[in-house]
Amino acid sequence: MENINKIICIDALEGINSLPDNSINLIITSPPYFNCRVYGNETIGREENPLDYINNIFKYLNPLKRVLHKEGSFYLNIGDIYFGTKGFSRNKGRYSRKTDKHYLEYKIAKPDGKYLQYKQLLMLPERIAIEMQNAGWILRNKIIWEKPNPVPSYSKDRRYPVYEHIFHFVKSKKYFFDIKKAKELGHHRDVIKNRIEPFKFHQASFPLSLIKPLIEITSKEGDIVLDPFMGSGTVAEACILLNRNYIGFEINEDFCNIAKERLEKIYDFQY
């Protein structure tokens, strides 16, 4: 494949559609969270309503089944959010000549007295996982990523959030999983303690120490690992260190350049 060991600055869905059937051994990704951060030109996470976000993100995730090998795995990290007193999109859109032209101003979701109520935890990860199950994906684990050093969060009437979900999906009953390696690495249980390791150019990046065991347990050396929302390049770096091939898609040009520069420091990165 032309895209092996490259990060392509392209919309994730366009990139996924360019890949051959059954060509990817492992997928690890964390799409933009709903209404949390705006990075510049992506169209996921800016929806008016959280249900629209679920529908939109599903359009990106479900096509991954076609490109995933029958013995492959898919790890999906999704964050949750509370419905606040100001609704959601609190910032006006910013004009950009490239892809933001139709996002000049964001709409605001209003409470409906049902799902959208003030202080409501929206259960976005679970709702997305159920959509995936309904589409035929097999959910093997709901992994809890517990953070010993979570981002500070203050509220007088609820507990502090200290974890995120990582869903492990497969497309067939038989798939590659090295349980011996999982036990050796301490990753054989569904609660994983792993510190946040912020990358200075991308505060929402994966910790390298979280990603490497996932790759070691559910892929072999020489396999192809895909991250369709590559961000700052953590998955690609882990692949280089573990002798796996990688493919990355990232719509934000700044992050593409950051990721490429990051990888150039590891080896003579050609793109």
C-alpha positions in Angstrom: 0.0 0.0 0.0 1.2 3.5 -0.8 0.4 4.9 2.6 2.5 2.5 4.7 4.5 4.3 7.4 3.1 7.7 6.4 0.9 10.3 8.0 -1.5 11.8 5.4 -3.1 15.1 6.0 -6.6 14.2 5.0 -10.1 13.7 6.4 -10.3 10.4 8.2 -13.3 9.0 6.2 -11.6 9.9 2.9 -8.5 8.1 4.1 -10.4 5.0 5.3 -12.2 4.7 2.0 -8.9 4.7 0.2 -7.7 1.5 2.0 -8.1 -2.0 0.6 -10.4 -4.5 2.3 -9.0 -6.5 5.2 -5.7 -4.7 5.0 -5.3 -3.4 8.6 -4.3 -5.7 11.5 -5.0 -3.2 14.3 -6.8 0.1 14.7 -6.2 2.4 17.7 -7.8 5.8 17.7 -9.3 8.6 19.8 -11.7 10.8 17.7 -12.4 14.4 18.7 -14.5 14.5 21.8 -17.9 16.2 21.7 -17.7 19.9 22.5 -14.4 19.7 24.4 -11.7 21.2 22.2 -11.7 22.9 18.8 -8.4 22.3 17.0 -9.0 24.3 13.8 -10.6 22.5 11.0 -12.2 19.1 11.9 -15.9 18.7 11.6 -16.5 16.1 14.4 -17.3 17.4 17.9 -18.9 20.7 16.8 -22.4 19.3 16.4 -25.3 21.2 17.8 -26.7 18.1 19.6 -24.9 15.1 21.2 -27.1 12.7 19.3 -25.9 14.3 16.1 -22.3 13.7 17.3 -23.1 10.0 17.8 -24.5 9.7 14.3 -21.7 11.7 12.8 -18.9 9.8 14.5 -20.5 6.4 13.6 -20.3 7.3 9.9 -16.5 7.5 10.4 -16.1 4.4 12.7 -18.3 1.8 11.0 -16.4 1.8 7.7 -13.4 0.6 9.6 -14.9 -2.9 9.6 -14.3 -3.2 5.9 -10.6 -2.5 6.2 -9.9 -4.4 9.4 -8.5 -7.9 9.0 -10.7 -10.7 10.1 -8.3 -11.5 13.0 -7.8 -7.8 13.8 -8.8 -5.6 16.7 -10.1 -2.1 17.1 -9.5 0.0 20.2 -11.6 3.1 20.5 -11.1 5.8 23.2 -14.1 8.2 23.7 -14.6 10.8 26.4 -17.9 11.9 28.0 -19.3 15.3 29.0 -21.9 16.8 31.2 -24.7 19.0 29.8 -24.0 22.5 31.3 -26.1 25.5 32.2 -25.0 27.3 29.0 -25.8 24.4 26.7 -22.9 23.4 24.5 -21.0 25.3 21.8 -20.0 28.4 23.8 -17.7 29.9 21.2 -18.3 31.5 17.9 -16.8 29.9 14.8 -13.7 31.3 13.3 -13.4 31.8 9.6 -10.8 29.8 7.7 -10.3 29.6 4.0 -9.9 25.9 3.9 -12.6 23.9 5.6 -14.2 26.1 8.2 -16.2 28.3 5.8 -19.5 26.7 6.8 -18.7 26.9 10.6 -18.8 30.6 11.0 -21.0 30.4 14.0 -21.9 27.4 16.2 -25.5 26.7 17.3 -26.3 26.0 20.9 -28.2 23.0 22.1 -30.9 23.8 24.6 -32.2 21.6 27.4 -35.2 19.5 26.6 -36.2 18.3 30.0 -35.3 14.7 29.0 -31.9 13.6 27.8 -30.6 17.2 27.7 -30.9 18.3 31.3 -28.5 20.5 33.3 -25.8 18.4 35.0 -26.7 15.3 33.0 -23.8 12.9 32.2 -24.5 12.1 28.6 -23.1 8.6 28.4 -21.7 9.2 24.9 -19.1 6.4 25.0 -21.7 3.8 25.9 -24.2 5.1 23.3 -21.5 5.0 20.6 -20.5 1.4 21.6 -24.2 0.3 21.4 -24.4 1.8 17.9 -21.3 -0.3 17.0 -22.8 -3.4 18.4 -26.0 -2.8 16.5 -23.9 -2.6 13.3 -22.4 -6.0 13.9 -19.2 -5.2 15.8 -18.3 -7.5 18.7 -17.4 -5.7 21.9 -14.9 -7.8 23.7 -13.9 -5.4 26.5 -14.9 -2.1 28.0 -11.5 -1.1 29.4 -11.4 1.5 32.1 -8.4 3.8 31.8 -7.9 5.1 35.3 -5.7 8.3 35.5 -3.7 8.7 38.7 -3.0 12.4 37.6 -6.3 13.5 36.0 -6.9 17.0 34.7 -8.3 19.0 37.7 -12.1 19.2 37.8 -14.1 20.9 40.5 -17.8 20.4 41.4 -19.5 20.7 44.7 -22.1 18.0 44.1 -20.5 15.1 42.2 -17.3 13.0 42.3 -14.3 13.9 40.2 -13.9 12.1 36.9 -10.7 10.1 36.9 -11.2 7.6 34.0 -12.0 7.2 30.4 -13.3 4.3 28.3 -11.3 2.3 25.8 -13.6 -0.1 23.9 -12.0 -3.2 22.3 -14.0 -4.3 19.2 -13.4 -7.2 16.8 -15.2 -8.2 13.7 -15.0 -12.0 14.1 -15.0 -14.6 16.9 -11.4 -15.6 16.2 -8.8 -12.8 16.4 -5.2 -12.4 17.5 -4.8 -11.8 21.2 -1.6 -12.7 23.1 -2.8 -13.4 26.6 0.7 -14.4 27.7 2.0 -11.0 26.7 -1.0 -9.3 28.3 -0.2 -11.0 31.6 3.5 -10.2 31.3 2.7 -6.5 30.7 0.0 -6.4 33.4 -2.7 -5.6 30.8 -4.8 -8.7 31.3 -7.5 -7.0 33.4 -10.1 -4.5 32.2 -8.9 -1.6 34.5 -5.7 0.0 33.5 -3.9 2.6 35.6 -1.9 4.9 33.4 -0.7 8.5 33.9 -1.6 11.3 31.5 1.5 12.2 29.5 0.6 15.6 27.8 2.5 16.3 24.6 3.2 20.0 24.7 1.7 20.6 21.2 -1.4 18.5 21.7 -2.8 18.3 25.2 -5.3 15.5 24.4 -2.7 13.1 23.1 -2.5 9.4 24.0 0.2 8.4 26.6 2.8 6.3 24.8 2.9 4.0 27.8 -0.8 3.3 27.3 -0.6 2.5 23.6 2.4 0.3 23.5 0.9 -2.6 25.4 -2.2 -2.6 23.3 -0.1 -2.9 20.2 2.1 -5.7 21.7 -0.9 -7.7 22.8 -3.1 -7.5 19.7 -0.6 -7.4 16.8 2.6 -9.0 15.6 5.8 -7.5 14.3 5.4 -6.3 10.7 1.6 -5.8 11.1 -0.1 -2.7 9.9 -1.6 -0.4 12.6 -4.1 2.4 11.6 -4.9 5.6 13.5 -7.5 7.5 11.4 -7.4 10.5 13.9 -3.6 10.6 14.3 -3.2 13.8 16.2 0.4 14.3 17.4 1.5 10.9 16.3 1.7 8.8 19.4 0.4 5.6 17.8 2.9 6.0 14.9 5.8 6.4 17.4 4.7 3.3 19.3 4.7 1.4 16.1 8.2 2.4 15.2 9.5 1.4 18.6 7.7 -2.0 18.4 8.6 -2.8 14.7 5.1 -2.4 13.4 4.0 -0.5 10.3 1.6 2.3 10.7 -0.8 4.5 8.7 -2.1 7.8 10.0 -4.7 10.2 8.8 -5.1 13.7 10.3 -7.1 16.6 8.9 -5.4 19.3 10.9 -2.3 20.4 9.0 -0.6 21.8 12.1 -0.9 18.4 13.8 0.3 16.6 10.7 3.4 18.7 10.7 3.9 18.2 14.5 3.6 14.4 14.1 6.0 14.2 11.2 8.6 16.3 13.0 8.1 14.1 16.1 8.8 11.0 14.0 11.8 12.5 12.2 13.5 12.6 15.5 13.1 8.8 15.8 14.3 7.8 12.3 14.7 9.2 8.8 11.0 9.7 8.2 10.1 9.9 4.5 6.8 11.4 3.4 
